[in-house]
């Protein structure tokens, strides 16, 4: 190149074509929307205009369909083509109390499995299913169709599958990180039980979480131990009741990174185990800095009480402790609860009695979630916990956010004290086992207690009522429960006025569950202005008529109004045993069983 050439200006380049303005806007929006994580915020953004809707669809990473009947698989896939995480919920919560006839949603998951098989979710890495019937055929179809990127499968409160379905997942999903089967009611094995644990690939796995505490048959321990040994990333392990304490000790030795442990039976094998004593179990929990790594304990399904104190060495770092499968006594819980000063979540049976809860209140100042479940779920069962335990918890655990408390009797004073001592409560679920039970000291209705809860706990989003409640309690709920999203009511109220208070006052209400209350057509019709904003309404054992339900269906054509006969064998064409009403983007479902009438 000559000096003259260096003095010349560079040749002009032709201007590059600018992208269309709408494409620039989409690119900017997609970049901005990636910083929005809350589903409600993203949903609000999608309603601004078409371009925002398009950008939000393209960037949605996690999708939750909290009523499987509300949106079809094909519609969901079109709306969110790049979804990586999918959460699906099926039956409403009242199904846990056997209030839904068998077969109500028998094939609900099949269209979703078929959609995955057809490539509807090509980027899917995580699938969480709750209260959904899932067959072995569904799991087999999924396992053979899921993309290679698939990592996580969680089944919670599902039913209908067996070891054959689990074996399909284990053998075909070779990149699996999570396989959690939690509180599922698995089907009786129609064929020989399959050793699904042995179906995992023989090479090292990427498993980080494996839970099968609800699985009834025993698994081959040699295969389980080998799987744990070749899963170096395993941090969560929950085994079933067939895994003995000696076997648990061996599994723990292969998994130094455990942070969450479901202990299985927590007793030695029948006939004893060679070399297993209190000291060996204590060493298993104390070894490998377990006291610093272990943050969650559950299981204890067949507890050998003499080994329970061994967990004390890890209690100082525990954040979650689930003892809901073993009747721990006050004398037993005091052996270790004093070390649980970082505990945030505790599930116990009422066998701990008020004395045990008082010890919890003394030691667990950081407690945020407490569940006290019944050892004997009968109305006339022995009284084990009362207002004494509830008051102690409210005084000792000021950071409490969520409580589920089963008892035989209660007082307004205790509930009022809870509302004042724990104003940050978001969930309050009080279950007085006997129906229509008043304050057992004053014999007054429990109206003032529940009124105080909604008045003093302004962040309350979930409320379950029990005891003798008049319409006055629901006047309080309608006036002060402005943040409520879920309300469960049973055996309460005097008239339709109570339901009117709820539907006219609780503007954020999404889920309403009612059973065995004197509410009829007038109360139901008072919510016509609000039902489109709700996820579902459930009413069983109430005073509804077919004519009243038809009037709702005519006035709200985009709501699906299902009338379910609680006893299909005694179907009454004019009867309304159960009303289940929900929003649906795709209209009524097609797989309607004979005991369901859709208006």
N, C-alpha and C positions, 0 to 999 in steps of 0.2 A: 504494500500500500504506500502510495506517495504522500509527501507532505501536503500537496494540494488536495488530495482526497480527504485527508484528516480535517481540513478546514471546511469542507462541504457539510451542510446540514444532513442528517440522516433522512433517507427517503420516507415519505409519509406512508403509514399503513392504512389500509381501508378500515373504516370504523366497524367494530364487531357489532353484531346484531344484539340489541337489548332484549332480554326476556320480556314476555307480556306482563303487563302491570298486575294482572290477577295472579300470575305465577309468583311474582315477587312477594305479593301480599301473602300467599299461601306459605311460602318459604319462611317469611318472618313470623307468621302466626304459629307454624309448627315449631319453630325454635322457642317462641315465648311459651307456648302451651306445655312444653316439656318440663317447665318449672312448676306446673300445677299438679299436685299429687292427690288432693282430696277429691273423691268422686263427685261430691256435691258441687264443688267449684267447676270441675270440668263439665258437668252436665249443664250448669248455668251458662258457661261459655259457649256451649254448642247451640244454645238457643238464640244467640245474638243475630246471626244471619247465615246464609247458606255457606259462605266461604269459611266462617268460623266452625260451622258444623262439619264441613269437609276436613278441615285441618284437625279438629278434635278427634274425628274418627280415625284419621291416619296415624295419630300419635298416641292413642289410648293403648297402654301397655297391659293394664290389669282390668278385667271385666268381671263384674259380679251380677249374676241373675238370681235375685233372692227369692223369686217364686218361679219355679221351673215352667209353670203353665202361663206365665205372663208374656213370654217372648220365645219364638221358635229358634231352633238352632240355625236355620238358614238366614233368618233376619239378623240374628246376632253376628253371624259371620260376615254378612254384607256390611253391617254397620261398623264393625271393628275388625277389619281384615288383618291387622298386624298384632292382634292380641297374643300376648305371651303367657299370661296367667288367667285362668278361668275358674271362677267360683260359682257353683250351682247349688241352690237350696230347693228342696222339694216340699214335703208335707209341712203343715203348720205345727207349732210346738205342742198343741193339745193332742196331737197324734201320739205323743209319748204316754198318754194316759188311756190308751186303747179306746179313744173316742171316734176313730175312723175305722170303718169296716175294712176287712182284709181285701185287697185287690183294688182299692180306690184309685191308685196310681201305678198299677202293675207295670205298665210299659212306658213310664214317663221318660226314662233315660234313653230308651232305644233310639229315638230320632237324633239325639246328640251323638251317640256312638256311631250311627250311620253317617252323620255329617263329618265327623273326624275321619272316618274311613274314606269319605269322598274328597278329602283334602281341604275341608272348610277352614281349618285353623292351621295353616302351614308353619307358623312360628311358635306353636304352643310348646311351652316348657313346663307348665305347672297346672295341675287339675285338682280341685278340692270339691268333694261332693258331700252334702249333708242331708240326712233324712230322705234318701232317694233309694228306691229298689233297683239293685244292680245285679244282673245275672252273670253267670260264668261266660255265657255267649257274648255278653256286652264287653266284659273284660278281655276276652280273647280277641274280639274284633278290634278293640282299642289297641291292645298290645302289638298287633300286627300292622296297625295303620298309623300310629303316632309318629311324628317326625323324629329324626335322629337326635334332635336337640332336646327331646323331652327328658325332664329330670325328676319331677316331683308328683307323687300321687298320694292324696289323703282321702280316706273314706271315714266319715264320722256319722254315727247313728244310721248307717245304711243297712240293708238286708238283702237276702236272696242269693248271695254268691257263696262259694266254698273254696276249698284248697285248690281246686282245679283252676279257678279264675286267678288266684294269687300266683300259681305256678306259671300261667301264661304271661303275666306281667313280669315276673322275675326272670324268665328265660328270654323274652323278646326285647324288653326295655333295657338295653345293655349299658346305657349311660345313667341309670337311675341313681339319684341322690337321696330321695325320700320315699319311703313306703310306710305309711302310717295307717293302721286299721284300728279305729278308736270307737269303743262302745257300739260295735256293730252286732246285729243279730244274724249270724251267718246261717245259711241253709244247711239242713241235714244232708250229709254226703249221700248222694244217690249211687255213687260208685265207690270204689276203694279210695280211701284218703290218700292224697298225693303228698309226697314230701316236697312241698313248695320251697322250703329253704334251700334244699339241694339243687333247685332249678336255677339258682343264680349262676352267672358265668364263673368258670373255675379260676380265672385270673383275678388280679387285684381289682377291687371295685371302688367306685367313688361314693359309696353310701355314707351319708352323714346322719341320717335318722331312720331307725327301724323300730316300729312299735306294733306289737300284736298281743297286747294284754288281754283282749277280749276273745282271742281264738281258743276254742274249747279243746280240741284234740291236742295231744302232746306232739312236739316236733322232735326230729332226730337231733339229739344234743350234739353229736359229733359234727353234723353238717352245720349247725348253728355256731359252734365254737370255731370251725374252720372259716365260716363266713365273717365272723367278727374279726378273726385274726388277719384276714386279707382285706379289711376295710379300715385303713389307717386314719381316715378322716372322721370316723364314727364319733359323734358327740351326743347323740340321743339314742337310747336303747330302752325299750319297754318289752319285757318278756311275760309270758303267761304263767299261770299257777303251777304248771308242771315243771318249771325250772326251780330246782332246789337251791338252798342257800350255798351249798358247796359248789354247785355248778355256776351260780351267780359270781362267786369269788373267782372262778377261773375266767369267766367272761370279762370281768373287770380288769383282770391282769392283762388281757389282750387289747384293752381300749383305754389307754391312758388319757385320752382327750375328752372323756365323758363329762358332760355338763348336766344332762338330764337322764335320770335312771329310774326305770320302772322295775321294781325288784322281784317280781314274780311272787312265789309263795312266801318267801322269807322264813323258811323252816328247813331243817335238814331232811334229806330223803328218808323214807321209811326204812327202819333198820339201822339208821345212822350212817355217817360218812367218815371214812378213815381220815384221821388227822384234822378233823374239823372241830374246833372248840371256840369258845367265846373270844379268845385271844387272836385266833386266825381270822375270824370275821372282823374284829376290830382293826387288825392290821390291813385288811383289804380296803377298808374305808380310809385309813390313815395314810396308806402308801401313795407314792407318786403325786404328792402334794394335792391329794384329792380334796382336802378341806378348802382349797382355794378354787378348784375347778368346778366342783359339783354345786349347782345352784338349784336343782329341782329333784325331788324324790317323790315317787308314787309306788303303787303296787301293794305290798304287805297283805296279800290275799288270804294266806293261811298262817298267820303270824305265830311264831314261836316266841312267846313273850320274854323269855329270858335273854333273847338276842337283841331286843329292841334298844337297849341302852348303847349299842355299838354305833348307832347313827349320830350320837352326841358329838363325835369328833369332827363331823362335817356340818353341824348345824349352824355354826357362826356365819357361814357364807350363804346358807340357803335362802332363796327368795320364794320358793314354792314348795309346799308340802301337802301331799294328798294322802289322807288316812281314811278315806271314805269307804274302804272295803274291810276295815278291821275295827272291832269295837274296843278302842283304847279307853282305859279307865282313867279317872283323875290321878290315881297313884302312878300310872304308867306315863302319862303325858308330862308329869312334873319331872321325870328323869332327864328330859332333854329340852323341853320347851324354853327353859331358862337361857339356853344358848342360842335361841333363834331370834336374836335381836335385829336381824336384817330381813326377817320374813315379811313378804308382801302379800302372799296368797296362801290361805289355809283352808283345806276341806277336811272336816271331821264328822263322825257320827255323834249323835246326841248322848252316846255312852260316856262322853267326857264329863257330862253333867255340868251344873253351874260352877262347881269348884274348879273343874278343868278350864272353863272359859275365863274364870277369874285369874288363873295363872297365865293364860294367853294374854289377857289385858295388861298384866304386870310387865311381861317380857317383850311383847311384840309391838313396840310403839310405832313401827313403820307399816303396820298391816293396812293393806288397801282393799283386799277382797277376802271375805269370809263366807263359807258355806257350812251350816250345821244341818246335817241330813238325818232323817229318822232311822233308827235301828229297826223299829217296828212301825210300819206305815199304816197304822190302824187308828180309828178315832178314839178307841177306848184303851189305847196302849198305856203302859206305865209312864208317868210324868218324869222325864229325865232332865230337861232344861226348861227354864221359865224366864220371867221378866228379870230375874236376878242376873242371869248370865248376859242377857241383852244389855242391861244397864252397865254392867262391868265393862263390856266391850266398848260401849259408847264413851265411857269415861276414860278408858285406857288407850284407845286407838283413835286419836283425833284425825288421822289421815285416811280413815276408811272411806272408800268410794263405792263399794258394792257389797251387799249382804243378802244372803238367802238363809232364812231362819225358820226351821220347823220346830213347833212346840205344841203343847197341849192347852196352854192357857197363857194369857198376856194381860197387861194393864195399859191403859192410856198413858199413865205417868211414865212408863218405861219407853214407850214409843216417842213421847214428847221429848224426853231426855235425849234420845238418839238424834232427833231432829236438831236439837240445840247444840249437842256436843260434836256432831259430825255434819256440819252444814254443807260440806263439799260432796255429799252423797249424790251419785248418779243413778244407782240401782238400789231399790228397796223392795225386797220380796219377803213378806211375812206370811207364813202358812200356819195358821192355827188349825190343828188337825180336826177338831170337832166342829161341826157345822153350826153357824149362827151363835158362836160363843161370845158373850159380852166380856167386858172388863171383869175379871173374876173377883176383884176387890169391891168395886163400887156397883157392879151389876149394870152399869151404863153401857150403851153401844160403844163401839170402838171408833166412833166418828171423830172425836177430838184428836186422837192419836194420829190417824191418817191425815186429818186436816193440818196438823202441825208439820208432818213430813212434807207435804206439797207446799206449805207456806214458807217454811224455814230453809228447805233445800231447793234453792232456785235452779240448780243445774240438773235436777232429777229428770232423767230421760226414760226410765223404766220403772213401773210400779205394779206390784201384784198385791191385791187386797185379800183379806180373810177376816173371819170373825163376824159378829153381828154389826152390820152397817145399815144405816137408814139412808134415805135420800139426802140427808144433810151432809154426809160424808162426800157424796158425789157433787154437791154444790161447792164444797171446798176444792175438790179436784178440778172442776170446771173453771173455778175462779182463779186458782193459783198454779195449776199444772200447765203453765204455758210452754214448758220445754219438753213435756212428755211426748215420746214417740211410740212407746209400747205400753199398753195397759191391759192387765189380766184381772178379770173379776169373776168370782164364783160365790154362789149362795148369798147374794147381797142385794140391798135395795128394797124399796117398798113399791115403786110404781115406775111408769114410763118417764116420769119427771127426772129420775136419776140419770137415765140414758140421755135425755135431752141436755142436761147440764154438761155431760161429757162431750157430746158431739158439737155443741154450740160453743163451748169454752176452750177446748184443747185444740188449738188451731194447728199444731204441728204433729198431731197424732197420725201415725202411719199404720200401726197394727193394734187392732182391738179384738180381744179374746174374752168371750162371755159364756158362762155355762150355769145353768140352773138358777136363773134370775127371773123375776116377774116382769120382764120387759116384753112388749108386744109391738104391734104395727106402728102405733103412734110414736114410740121411741125411735124405731128404725127409720121412719120417714123423716124425722127431724134432722137427719144427717145427710139429706140429699145434696146439700150445697157443698159437702166436704168429701164425699166418698171418692171422687176422682183424684183427690190428693193423697189417698190412703193406699197402702199396699194390699191390705185385706181386712175383712171383717168376718169374725167367726162367732156364731151364736148357736148354742145347743141347749136343749132342755128349757127353752123360753116359751113365750106365749105368742109366737108368730103364726100368722095364717097364710095360706097359699095366696089369697087375694092380695094381701099386703106385700108379699114378695114379688108378685107379678107387677104391682104398681111401681116398685123400685126398678125392676128390669125394664119396664116401658120408659121410665123417666131417665134411665142411664144406660143407653144402648151399648156403650163401650165397656161397661162392667160386665163381667161374667157372674151370673147368679146361679150357684149350684145348690140344689136341695138334696140332701143326703139322708137316706133312711138308715138309722142306726142299726136296725135288725133287718137285713135284706130278706130273710126268710119270712118275715111278717110285714111285708111292704104294705103301707097305707097310702093310697094315691093322693089323698087330701092332706095327709099329715106333713108337718115340717119338723122333723127331728133335729136336723142340723142345717143351718144356713152358712155357706161358705162363699163369700163374695170377694172378688179380686179384680184388679185391672189386668187387661190383656191387650197387647198390640196386635195379636193375631186372631182374636175372637175365640169362641168356645173350642175346646179340644175335641178331637175326633174319637179318642179311645174312652168312651163313656160307659162305665159298667151299668148293669140294669138297675141297680139301686140308687143311681144318681139321675136327677132330672135337671136339665139346664134350661132356664127360662129365657 
